[in-house]
């Protein structure tokens, strides 16, 4: 329900995988595998960064979140 409301108010980036119905991890892992294979085939260096934002939403107040959603027209 929430992702549907958010999608109406603000377009979702096609790379978004969290909190929506999507192939998720398996698709992202396959994409990473393709990038690595391509870099190896072309003898190019490649850097990979994994960012873990666990508990990221615990650091934002509910009031601030609700205010932002209201500004974007999310009911």
Secondary structure, 3 states (H helix, E strand, C coil): CHHHHHHHHCCCCCCCCCCCCCCCHHHHHHHHHHHHHHHHHCCCCCCCCCCCCCCHHHHCCHHHHHHHHHHCCCC
